[in-house]
Amino acid sequence: MTAGGAGTLDRDKLFAARLQAALARPYLATALFALHTVESRQVPTMAVDRHWRCYVAPGFVDRTPVEELAGVWVHEVSHLLRDHHGRSDRVARERGLTGRAERLRMNIAADCEINDDVYGDGLVRPEGTVEPATLDLPEGELMEDYLRQFGLGPRTQDLAWLDCGSGADGLEREWDLGPDGGHGLSEQERDAVRFRVAQGITGRPGSASKGWRRWAEEAFHPPQPWRQLLGAALRSAVSGSGAGEDYTYGRPSRRSAGVPGAVLPSLRRRPPRVSVVVDTSGSVSDTELGTALLEVAAISRAVGGRRDLVTVLSCDAATRVVHPLCRAEGIVLLGGGGTDLRAGFAKALRSQPRPDVIVALTDGQTPWPSAPPPCRTVVGLFDRPGRRRWDEDEAEYVPDTPPAWARTVVIGSAAS
């Protein structure tokens, strides 16, 4: 793609390209048709703002074939769906990146994230497309990863014209209509579009690329510090001595050679069994229960995806049904009364085979077992910023803090 353009915008050609893009990538159709087109002679090619307006240079449309324009449509809407503007703002704050040069680097890195798997299968790669190979970078990484691997220099000097707009790097342009301009989408409308696209991808996962499937999985639940800590705590628990270990005669011990006539079993590691106790008492909100189901899915991934080794117990004052983990969405969390997770711990320990790790997801308004369980324990504590923690029926009740023998992670705290 090259810069420049004058004349009147050929909307018929532009919209024919959008239709071709939607036919090639039907799961993006909702997003493509949600963009509002704005004719602009200030943009080099096509650009987007964070309010889902697409600014288009008439001359660029005139000299670009419909097949390539279709690819540009998908490219620009990809910036918005993947929240490159919000992610760029966060990276700028965290790493102290300021100025237009750094925003250009972010635009280049965002393009590398998109372009390594967006073309082909009905979409023609536009001329001048920036991709990881352009900068000798590996494919399949995220914008934040690419930013660490290159700087502006000889390899990027031909990319100074690149400008996908504030929707790609977060820096407002002089041509932006701003939040109060016409035909912008509200935050709720933008979320609705993302949700519809994510639904389309997850509903037919074989039709989308790996990058889009990854995006759909995390569209509304991006990796958070507390989830990383929870996963690390769980991995630490299951990798310790004694966890996930058992004796087997399938491979006799080498010590058998020293005991003639006897076959000794060997000690081998097996995948750990995890019981997740979810607090479903009345003090836990529906939002927190939804978060608990997300953490159950994360726990399954932390133990290698063996969902048959994860069980879920919903628990208030009495422990309810124990569910083997098939899909987190299929688990019914029953409860609504008072809280006593001791019942959940007791039932988890009575199960056969016994778990190697117990994970308790709770708001903390519960008594705890008086003695540590005979297995490792991780507590995911729902964060309650600005809220006092007590039982509404007992004004003087102050809950015990999680015991010292449990590894505690606050779920939902940005400071985690």
JOTAHU-V534110 format. One record per helix or strand of 2 or more residues. SS is the DSSP state (h for helix, s for strand). FROM is the first residue (numbers start at 1). TO is the last residue. If there is no record, write none. Layout:
# JOTAHU-V534110
SS&FROM&TO / SS&FROM&TO
This chain:
# JOTAHU-V534110
h&11&24 / h&26&34 / s&36&39 / s&46&48 / s&53&56 / h&58&63 / h&66&81 / h&84&95 / h&100&115 / h&132&135 / h&143&147 / h&154&159 / h&166&169 / h&187&203 / h&205&207 / h&210&218 / h&225&239 / s&245&248 / h&254&258 / s&266&269 / s&274&279 / h&286&302 / h&307&309 / s&310&315 / s&319&324 / h&328&330 / h&341&350 / s&357&362 / s&376&382 / s&407&411
